Structures are given as structure tokens and as C-alpha cells.
Amino acid sequence: MGKKVMSKDELLEKKEELLEQYGKTRRKADKLPILTKKERKVLGIGKDEGRAVVRYARVSSRKAKLVIDLIRNKDIDEAYGILRYMPRNASEILYKLLKSAEANAVNNNQLNRDNLFVSEVYAEEGPTLKRIMPRAQGRAFRIRKRTSHITLVLKERAK
């Protein structure tokens, strides 16, 4: 019961229409039309960016967002500097994620490293690991170990 995958010819016929849908600015709640990896490759969607995603990162999304807000819309070298000297657990995870996104942009999409900036970065809540801490008089307290899914996108700044 899946969606029918369009052939290459069908994709090229509807290219303008699909690119227009993807180009619109929209809220995060509005879903983009779902395309397969093959369809995105034929249309060239995602060739102007370097994207990296870390799933199930052992940091709460609330704590990650504190660091994320500092690097959004910054040049790549400035973002590296902020993350390198930020005394937070999330900054180490974001540093590795930034390195990965940079490698994807430079190696896979042949973007110029000097023009890269953090165009999009967000953290979403992942599953919570539930643990028990024994307490006095036979009680048990719940410990919630939160996780998050963090996405970082680098794009080239027009100069």
C-alpha cells in the first residue's frame, strides 16, 4: 500500500511543479510532498546544501536548543569557535555534527567551504529512557533519560 514511485521521465515532466512546491517557505508543521531518495536525486533537490542528522543523541532537546540558538545563521568558522569553547554537553555533539555536515557539503555536493553557513539547525524530542532510582522506605523514583534528534543544514552564502 505504498506510494507509486514516478519514473525518471515523469519526474522530468513535473520538475518545475515539484521544485516550486519544495521552494516555498512554509511552517515546520506543513509537510513537504514525500519523494524517494531516487526522485530527489533526479530533481537535484538537496544539491545546494550539506545535511547531517544525529538520532537518539543522549541530551535533552531543551538543553541542545540553548546551544543551537547560538550557532544558527553563523559562518562555519564562527560556529566551530562557539562550539569548541562552549561548556555544555550538547556542544560536543553539535561540533561532530557540524564536521559531518561540512564534509557532506564539500565532498558530496562540491560546495565552497569558505562560503558555508549554518542555515538550519533544530532539535526534536526523541524517545525517553525510563529508569528507577531506589529511595527510602521502599519507594522508587522515576528517572527520565531524555534523547533528541538533531538536524543541521549548511548552505552557501551568496557573495
C-alpha positions in Angstrom: 0.0 0.0 0.0 2.9 2.4 -0.7 3.0 5.4 -2.9 3.7 4.9 -6.6 7.3 5.8 -7.5 7.5 8.1 -10.5 9.8 7.1 -13.4 12.6 9.4 -14.5 10.6 10.7 -17.5 7.6 11.5 -15.3 9.8 13.3 -12.8 11.4 15.4 -15.5 8.0 16.4 -16.9 6.8 17.5 -13.5 10.1 19.0 -12.5 9.0 22.7 -12.4 5.9 21.9 -10.4 7.8 19.8 -7.8 10.6 22.3 -7.4 8.1 25.0 -6.9 6.5 23.0 -4.1 9.9 22.4 -2.5 11.0 26.0 -2.9 8.0 27.5 -1.0 8.7 28.9 2.5 6.4 27.1 4.9 6.0 26.3 8.6 7.6 23.2 10.0 4.1 21.7 10.6 3.3 21.8 6.8 4.6 18.6 5.3 6.5 18.6 2.1 5.5 16.2 -0.6 7.2 12.9 0.1 9.7 12.0 -2.5 12.0 9.0 -2.5 15.8 9.3 -2.5 15.9 8.5 -6.2 13.3 11.1 -7.0 15.2 13.8 -5.1 18.4 12.9 -6.9 16.8 13.1 -10.3 15.3 16.5 -9.5 18.5 17.8 -7.9 16.9 18.6 -4.5 19.5 18.9 -1.8 22.4 19.5 -4.0 22.9 23.1 -2.7 23.3 22.0 0.9 25.2 19.8 3.4 23.0 18.0 5.8 23.8 15.9 8.8 21.4 14.3 11.3 22.1 12.6 14.7 19.4 10.4 16.1 18.9 9.4 19.7 21.6 11.8 21.0 21.8 11.4 24.8 21.0 15.1 25.5 17.6 16.6 26.1 16.3 18.7 23.2 15.7 21.6 25.6 19.4 21.7 26.6 20.5 21.2 23.0 18.4 24.2 21.9 20.3 26.5 24.2 23.5 25.9 22.2 21.7 25.6 18.8 20.3 29.2 19.1 23.9 30.4 19.4 25.1 29.0 16.1 22.1 29.5 13.9 22.9 31.7 10.8 26.6 31.9 11.7 29.5 31.3 9.3 31.0 27.8 9.7 34.3 29.0 11.3 32.4 31.1 13.8 30.1 28.2 14.7 33.2 26.0 15.2 34.6 28.6 17.6 31.4 28.8 19.6 31.0 25.1 19.9 34.7 24.5 20.7 34.6 26.7 23.8 31.0 26.3 25.0 31.0 24.4 28.3 27.9 22.3 27.6 27.4 18.6 26.8 25.4 19.4 23.7 28.2 21.4 22.1 30.4 18.4 21.7 27.6 16.5 19.9 26.9 19.6 17.7 30.6 20.0 16.9 30.8 16.5 15.5 27.5 17.1 13.6 28.9 20.3 12.1 32.0 18.5 11.0 29.9 15.8 9.3 27.6 18.4 7.6 30.7 20.2 6.3 32.2 17.0 4.9 28.9 16.2 3.2 28.7 19.7 1.7 32.3 19.8 0.4 32.7 16.2 -0.7 29.3 15.1 -1.9 27.9 18.4 -3.3 31.2 20.3 -4.2 30.3 23.4 -2.2 32.9 26.0 -1.3 33.9 25.7 2.3 34.6 29.4 2.8 31.0 30.4 1.9 29.2 27.9 4.1 27.0 29.0 6.9 24.5 27.2 9.3 21.2 27.9 7.6 19.0 25.5 9.5 19.5 23.7 12.8 16.9 22.2 15.1 16.4 19.6 17.8 13.4 17.4 18.2 12.5 15.2 21.2 13.5 11.6 20.9 12.3 8.6 23.0 12.8 8.8 26.7 14.6 6.0 28.6 12.8 5.4 31.9 14.9 4.2 34.8 14.2 3.6 38.5 16.1 5.1 41.5 15.5 3.4 44.8 14.5 5.7 47.6 13.9 5.5 51.4 11.3 3.2 52.9 10.9 1.0 49.8 9.9 3.8 47.4 11.1 4.1 43.9 11.5 7.4 41.9 11.4 7.6 38.2 14.4 8.9 36.3 13.8 10.1 32.8 16.9 10.0 30.5 15.8 12.1 27.5 17.1 11.8 24.0 16.9 14.1 21.0 17.2 14.0 17.2 19.3 17.0 15.9 19.4 18.1 12.3 22.0 20.6 10.9 22.0 22.0 7.4 24.8 24.1 5.8 24.3 26.2 2.7 26.4 28.5 0.6 26.1 32.2 1.3 25.8 34.3 -1.9 28.8 36.7 -2.0 
